Amino acid sequence: MDGATRSSSTPWRCAGWHALCLAWDEQEAVGYLDGKPFHKTPLVPGEPVHGTLLRLGGSFLENTPMTGDLDEVFLYDRRLTEAAIAALAAAEEPLKSKLPGIL
């Protein structure tokens, strides 16, 4: 995220690159910024999650486009541990160099 705004209860402006992660399983969803959790919400198996929107880039409400870049977007088939999320956030070289078969 570069120059983006994240929202949970308060807006946040950032400058520079940051690692953003959303991890979930059947019990909860947790948002992480730079390897540290910033928001949790409980989940009920089989029930929709009401009032939660996920959009990468821009704003749903103001029709405002994102100013910045998204880089190295990955989707995993399992929930990562907090240690794995912190390690990804601390990485100093591109992740694609360590993952074979990534475009």
Disulfide bonds with the S-S distance in Angstrom:
none
